[in-house]
Amino acid sequence: MTTMTTTTTADDPRRFETILVANRGEIARRIIRTLRAMGIRSVAVYSDADAEAPHVREADDAVRIGAAPAAESYLDIDAVIAAARTTGAQAIHPGYGFLSESVGLAEACAESDIVFIGPSVQALQIMGDKAKARDHVVRSGVPVVPGFDARGLSDAEVADEAAAVGFPLLVKPSAGGGGKGMEVVGDASGLDAALASARRVAISAFGDDALILERLIRRPRHIEVQVFGDVHGTVIALGERECTLQRRHQKVIEEAPSAGIPESTRDRLLAAAVQAAESVSYVGAGTVEFLLDADAPDQIFFIEMNTRLQVEHPVTEEVTGLDLVALQIRVAAGGRLDPAPQVRGHAIEARVYAESPTRGFLPSTGRVLLFDPPAGVRVDAAVETGSEVTGFYDPMIAKIVAVAEDRPTALRYLDDALARTVVLGVDTNIAFLRQLCADERVVAGDLDTGLIETLLPLPVEAPTPSMLVAAREHLRHQDPNRRTEAAHRLATRAGGVWSTLALATYPDTSFLTDQGEVLDAPSAAPASDRGAVATDADGDIWVSESGRTERLRPLDRRGRMLHRLSAQGERESSHGPEARAPMPGSVVAVHVRDGETVTAGTPLVSIEAMKMEHPVLAPHDGAVQLTVALGDQVRRDQTVARISTEEK
């Protein structure tokens, strides 16, 4: 891993003794590490859900700022400012997400004589709003994608403007970033639903439901440029990053430099990024994002500027040797930027999410039974063994970063590191990330933002024999008396003649998978030497092997019988009456009235968790009986509505 330095002059005109980190998870931990290295006292803030989180323990001081929902804690500007005042912090580092692009926080900092480690209020007002940023850079000569600002327009007026621009269109919130709230609209018939969904997410995540609409480029590549500015008027570009591998506009794998764009295009990107930043006298870390047409890489289009540090900043750090957080702090203290260093080598980052790829990437929650990160690569993690992953925040739990002299080697290193990453207790996308690393188009650098969608839906793979054996051996090791006690119970019920049979067939060698399949652990297959096993509070066995994770429920004879009867009942009533929540979360929309007659596939309610919104559909035709209301919290598989089975 690269040794980090800074690129500002040594004599900073102002020294920070205490900095408050207004964030959580891996970015809070990452900022705290740099503060410790710089000899600066760190203050963490936390919600009730994060009282035991690693960033709270690792900071020098910590302040509770509210309840679990972000709107009542991490997005509460007054609470953040009060925490800074109470602890004597001279500056606030907002990280990314939450308040990182908040004009309100920047203004509150100025009023309280606290330094906001970010750009000026003016830059935030212009570049923090996608619509304003678009209009501003157009006047500065930066090319943009055709589109329009929907702020203040009625839905009918939006429809007219959309028709004039042409479909397909991308609908996205003006505020915020991270792909949250973005919707693709193929034709006019889908526009109303997309506008409603985007507004709901935008108001929930950013407190602002303003939208912009842009022409959707058919095979886009997403390239961004890391820029830095200082108070002395210098703006530099620290190279570009390839962020094309995305799903639902959320980045999955990023790399620096990009996967082989023409040098002339790279020069234009860097120049346009600096031009955009200079137009607002930008100070601090920022990222200027562009779209390229994969079939015409000489064309570039500005899409937005993120006025903060990015999730993927580690890949830039690894190829430049810079500590970007330290650089942010020195610039905020008045330091002067040095010329940009040369980019060396190649770095690739994979985002590990708590989600289930085979269930449509639905978020996963629960307690982390074991987190064992790989050695030899950079790991920025939000969790550790024992951490609780809740539905209140973003599902990203770690970033794995591999570095090498060239791209093919870095990609191989990343795949190997993912194979050695163990997360038990929640579903993750690690196996899917390995699939991406091996995809021939990814290896060749033939990328576009729709690549991941071509791999979906993902096939469900059965646990390997070695995983089943590992689960069985874990059970035996966990409770050596289990076999004898089970045999005794069976012999007591059936008579002593059965005890030998019971001993021969028990303990549990059968397991129920999440897909409802019953599998037997083979007697001969060896257990994997690249995995781990743990038991959760419900008695389920979690097994990891080469990046794959399976949850297996042990079944004894009675359990097998009950499962067989249950499965038979489901087959006999092929269309069950219940519509269930696919994930834990909050009901953010109710689309039907109680008693309304619907057809199969009609959206009933929408559930949001970890900033993902998912509709629950009617399983068949019939009359609706709602069992939840707007704002209710639901569990995974909880019944949200029942549909009558009477024929119409």
N, C-alpha and C positions, 0 to 999 in steps of 0.2 A: 504494500500500500504506500502511496506517495507521502513523503514528508511535507506537511503543510506549512506554508509561510504566508506573509501578507505582502501587499504591494503598495504600501503607503510609506511616506517618510517617517522616520523614527520619532521626531519631536512633535507629539500630538499636543495641541494647545489646551486640551481639557482632559481631565482624568476622571473616569467613572469609578466610584468605589463600590456602588451597588446597582445592579440592573435587575428589574423584574421581568420575568418571562411570561407573557400573557398568552400561554398556549399549553398544550398537553402532549402526551404520547412521545413518539420518537423525535419530533422536532424540538420539543422542550428539553429532552435529554441531550440531544445533540448540541443545543445552544449552551446548556449548563456545562458540558464538557469543555467548550471553548472558554467560557467565563472562568472556569477553574484554572485552565492553563494560563490565562492572562492575569490571574490573581485578583479577579473581580468577584465580589460577593454576589451570589445568585439568590433570587426570591422566586419561588414557584407559586402558582395559584392553582386551586383545584375545586372541583365540584364534589358533591356527596358521592357520586359514582366513582370518583378517582381518589378517595381518601387514602387508599392503600397503594396507589399507583407508583411505579418506579421513579417518575420525575419528581414526585413529592419528597421521597426519601433522599434523593440525590442532591437536591438543592440545599443551600445553606440555611434557608428559611422557607416557610410555606404558609399560605393564607387561604382559608376557605372563602370562596366567593359566591356560593349558592347551591341550589339544588341540581340534580342530574341533567335536566334538559339544558342544552347550550344557551337557549334564550334567557335562562334564569341564572346563568353563571358565566361561561366564557364569552358570551356576547353582551354582558352587562358592563357597560363602560364605567358607570359610577362605581361599581364594585371593584373594578380593576384599578381605577385611579385611587380609590380609598386604600387599597392594599399597598400601592406604591407609596402613598403618603405615610401610612403607618410604619412601613419598614425602612423609610428613608431612601428609597430608590431614586437615583438621579435620572434614570432612563428606563424606557420600556421597550423590550424587543417583542414584537407581535408574532414572530414565526411566519407561518403561512396558514391560509384559511382563517376562520373566525374573524378577528378584528384587524387582520394584517393590512387590509385596504380600506379601513374605515376612516372617513373624513372626520367623523365624530370623535374618535379616539385621538386622532392627531390634534384636533382643536382643543380637546380637553387636556391633553398633555401641555400644549402651549399655555393654556390658562393657568395650569398648576405649576408652571416652570419646571416641567419634566421633559426630557428629550425623547421624542418619538424616533425610534431607530427605523427610519423609512424616509420616503420623499416628502416634499413640501405639501401643504394642504392644496395648493393650486395644482400640482402634478397629480395628486390623488383625485381631485375633482374632475380633471380632464381624462387622465389615463385609466382611472379606476372605474370609469363608466364606459362600456364598450361603444355605445352610440356616440358619445362626445369624442372619444378617442378616434373613432373612425373619421368623423367630420374634421377633426383637428389635423390628422396626418395627411388627409387629402389636400388640405390647404398647404401643407409642407411638401407636397409632391411625391408622397409615398403611395404606391399602388394598392388598391383595396379590392375585395370581392364585391361584385354588384349586390346591392341590398338597400335596406332602409330602416329607420328608427320607428318603432311602433308606439312610442310613448305618446299618449294623448289621443290616439286614434281609436275609433270604435272598431268592433270586430268586422263590420261591413267595410269600413275604410281599409282595414288591414287586408281583407280579402282582395279588394281592388288593387292595392299596391303589390300584393303578392302575385297576382295575375300578370301585372305589368313587368315584374322582374322575371317571372317564369319559374316553373317547378322543374326538379325538386328543390326544396328550400330547407334551410337549417334555421330553426327557431331557438333562440338562446337568451337567457337573462342579460340585461345590460350590466348589472352588478355582479360581483363575485367571479368565480372561475372554477377550474377543476372539472369542467364538463357537466357540472350539476345543472339540471333543469333543461338541458339541450334535447330537442326533439327534431327528428327528420320527418318532413312531410312530402310524400310522393306526389300528391295531387290535391286539388281543392277540397275534396271530400274529407280529408283528414285534418284540415287546418283547425277547425274549431276545437277538436279534442286536444290537439297539440298545444294550442294557445292556453287552454285551461290547465293542462298538466304543467306546462312550463311556468305559468304564473304561480301555481300552488307551491312548487318547489322553490321558486325564486323568493317568494315572500317568507317561506319557512327558513331557508338557508341564509338569505342576505337581507331580509327585511325590506325588499324593494321588488315589485312585480313588473317593472318596466322591461320590455323585450326589444330585441332587434331581429330582423330576418335577413338572411343572406342566401344567395344562390349556392347550391350544393355542388362542389366540384366532384366529378365522377370518380377519379382515382387520385385523391389528394394525398400528399405527404405533409406531415406536420413537422416543421423545422422551427426551432426557436433560438434566439441569440441572447446570451447572458451579457448584460451591460452593467456598467458601474459609473456613477458620476460623483464628483466631489463639490464642495462649496466654492471651489476656486474656478469652476467653469469647465473642468476637464471631464470628458466622457470617453470611456474605452469599451471595446467589445472583447470578451474573453472566449471567443469561438462560438460555434453553434452546437446544438444538440438535436439528435434525431428522436422525435417523440411520436412516430407514426403508428407504432403498434398500440392500438387503442381498442377498447370495447365500450360502446355507448358513450363515446367521447371522453372516457376516462383512461388515462395513460396506464400501460401495463409494463412495458419494457422501454427503457430509454438508453441512449448511448451518445458518446462524444468521442471524436467528431461524428458527423452524419455518415450514413452508409453509402458513400461514393457519389456525391453530387458534383457537377462540373465546377472547376475552380473559379470560373468567371461568375457562376451563380453564387458561390460562397462569398466572393468579394462584394457582390451586390447586396446580399443579405446583411453582412456586417456593416456596410456603409448605410443601408436603409435603417438599420436598428439604431445606430449612433445618431443618425439624423432625427429619428423619431424622439429619442431621449433628449437630445439637445433642444428640441423645439419647446420643451417644458422645463428647461434648466434642471434636468433631473439630478437628484442626489441620492446616493445609496445603491442598493442592488435592485435590478429590474430585469424583466425578461420580455423581449419583443418577439411575438409569435407570428409566424407566416405559414401560409399554405403554398405548396408547390404542386403542380400537376405532374404526376408520375410519368405521364406520357409526353410531357413537354417541360422538362425541368428547368428550362431557361426562364419560365414565367414565375414570378413571386407575387404573393398577395398578402398584405398586412391584415391580420385578423383582430389582434388585441395586444395590449401591453399589460403584463401583470406587475403591479407596483410593489413587489415583495420578493423575498427569496422563494424559489420553487422547490417542490418535493424532490425533483431530480438534480438539485445542485451538486450532489456528491460526484457525479461523473465529470463535471467541469473541474471540480477540485482535484480529482485524480489525474487529469491530463494537463493541468496548469501548475499543480503544486501549491495552490493557494488555499487558505482557510477563509472561505467567503463570509462566515459569521464574524471572524476577527476583523475582516476588511470592512464589513458593515459598521462595526463598533468604532473603528478608527476613523472612518469617514464621518460618522455621526459626531465624533469628537473634534472634527475640523481638520483631520489629516488630509494630506495631498496625495493623489494617486500617482503611481509610477506608470511607465508604459506597460502595456499588456505583455505578459510573458508568452513564449512560444508554446504551442500545443504539442505535447509529446505522447505517443502511444495511443491506446484505445481503452475506453472504459464503458462497461455495460451494466445497467442497473435493472433488477427485477423487483417489482412490488409484490410482496406476499400479502394477500388479503384473506380475512376470515370470511370465506364464502364457499359455496358448493357449486363448482362449474357444471356438474352433470344435472343440477336442478335449476338451470338457468342463471347461475351465478348469484343465487339468493344469499343474503348475508347469513352468517353463522354466529351464534353467541354461546357463551359458556365459560367455564373456568379452564385455563390452560394447565393441563396436568403435567406437561413437560415441554419446555422450550430448550432445544439444544442447537445453537447456531453453528455453522461450519467454521472451521479455522482456516486461516490463510487468505481470507477475503474480508472486505469491509462489510460490517453488518450494523445498520442503524435500526434498532428495534424499539417498538413501543411496549413490548411485553417481556415478561420473564415467567419462569415456572411459578404458578400460583396466581397469575394475573387473571382478572375477570374481564372478558370481552362482552360489552353491553351493546344494546341497540341504539344508544344515544348518539354515538359518534361515528366517524368514518371507519370503514372496515379494514383499512390498511394496518397491519401489525408489524411489518418489518420491511426493510429494503436490503437486498443482497447485491453487492457491487463487486464485479470482477474487473481486473486490469491486466493488460498485456501489451506487448509491443505492437501487435496487429489485431485486427478485428476477428479473424477466424480463431485465433488462440484465446482471445478474451471470451468469445462465445462458448468455447469448450470449457474454459475455467468456470464460467457461470453455471453451465449445465452440471458440472461436477459438484459445485458448491450447493446447488439446489438439491441434488441427490443426497447430500449429507445434512440437509436441514430437517430438523425434527420438530413438528408442532403437534402435540396430542391434546385432545379435549375440545377442539373446534375444527370444523372443516376448513381446508385451505385450498388455494389454487396452485400449489407447488407442482403437482404432477402436470397440470396444464402449462405452466411456465416451461417445464422441461420439454413438453411437446412443441412449444413455440421455438425453443432453441434448436430443435432438430428439424424443423420444417425447412424444406429445400428452398423456398422463396426467402425465408428469413436468412438462411445461410448465404444465399446469393445476393442479399441486399435488395431484392426486388420487392419493395414495400409499398403499401398504401393503407390508408386508415380502415379500409374494409376487409383487410386480410383475415383478421380473426373471425369475422362473421362467416367466412367461407368454411370454417372448420366446425361450425355449429349445425345442429346440436351435437354435443359430445357423446360418444357411446359410453355406456356404463360397463366397466370392467369388473369381473368377479374378483374377490380377494384371491391372491395366489396361494397355492398349497403351503408354502413356507409361512405365509402370514397366519393361516389357520392353525398350523402347528405351533407357531409362536404364541398365539392366543391360548391354545390348550395348555401348553407348558407353563404359561404365566398363571393360569388358574390353578394348576397343580402345585406350583411353587408358592402361590399366594395363600392357599389353604390346604395343607397336606392331609387334614382330617376329613376333607369334603367327600372323598371317595368312600371311606369306611362308613361315615354317617349316612350317606345316601343308600348304600347297600343295606345297612341295618334297617332303615325305614322300609325299604322295599321288601326285605325278607319278613319283617314283622307283619306286613299287610298280606303278603302272598304265601307265607309259609317258608320255613327254613330251606326247603328244597330249591328256592329261587336265589338264595344268597350268592351262590357261585356265579350264576348268570349276571346278577347285578354287579358283582365285583368286576366281571369281565367287560362290562359295557359302560361302566361309569368310572370316572367322573365325566362331565359334559364333553362330548366331542362334536356336538352340533352347535351351529351358530346361526342367528338370524341377521341378515344384512339390512342396511337401510332401504334396500329395494324390495324387501319382503321375501327374499329367497333364503331357504334353509340349506346350509352346507355342512358337510361332515369334514372334520379334520382328518387327513390321511395319516396312516400309521407310520409310513416310511419316509415322507418328505422331511428334509432337514429344515430347521428354523433359519431365517435369514440372519446373516452376520452384519447387515447394514441397516438394521431397524431398531425399534424400541417399542415397548409395550407398557400400558398403564390402564388402571381401572378408574372409572368415574364414580360419582356418588350414587348413580342408579345401578351400578354393577355391570355396566357395559365395558367391553374391552376395546381399547383403542390401540391399533397396531400400525406402525410406520415401517415402510420398506422402500428405500431408494427414492424418496420424495413422495411416494404414495401413502395415503392414510386411509384406514378403514375403521369404522365403528362396528363391532360385532357383539350381539347380545347372546350370551350363553343360554342354551335350551336343554333342560332335562327332558325325560320322557313325557311328563305332564305338559311341559311347555310346548313340545312338538305337537302333542295332541290338540291343545287349545289353538295353536296357530293353524293347524290343518282344518279345524272346524270353522275358524274365523275366515280363512281363505275360501272355504266352500260356500259360506254364507255370502261373501262378496261376489262370487261368481254367479250365484243364483239370483242376486239383485244387481244386474250389470250396471245400472245407473243409480247410485246412491243418492239420497235426497239432500245430503249436506254439502255445502260449499265451505271449504276450510282455508284458514290463513296459511299461506306457504312459508311464512317466516314470522318471527316475533316483531312487533312494531306497533305503530299508532294508526288508527283509522283516520285518514285525512280527507276522505271524500266518500259520500254515500250517493250512488248513482240512481237508485230506484226507490220507490215508495213501498212501504209494507203492504202486502196484498196485491201488488202489481203483477200482472201476467207477463212473463218474459220467455224468450227463446234461448236455446242452448248457446252459450258463448257470450251472452249479454254481461257487460261489466256490472257487478253488484256494488262492491265497495273497493276503494284503493287503500292500500296499507303502505306506510313509509317506515323504513328502518335504515339507519346508517346513510341517510340522504338518498336512498333508492326508493322509488315509488313503484308498487306492483299492484295491478288490478286482480281482483278475484272474480272469476267468471261463473255464470250459471252452468251447472253440470248437464242440465237438460231443460226441456220446456216445462213450464208450470207456473204456479203462483208463489210469490216470494214471501217468506216470513223471516224478517231480519232479527238477528240475535245480538247485534252490536249497534252502537250509535257513533256519530261523529266524535272524535277525540278519545274513544276508548283505546286502552292498551290491550293487545291480544297476544296470545302465545302461539307458537308454531303448531299447526294442525288444529287450532281452536275453531269450532264451528262459528261462522259469521252469518250464515243464512241457511234456511232450509227451503227447498223447492218441492212443492207438492208433486206427487207422482200420478195424480189423476189425469186421465186423458182429456184434452180439451175438445 
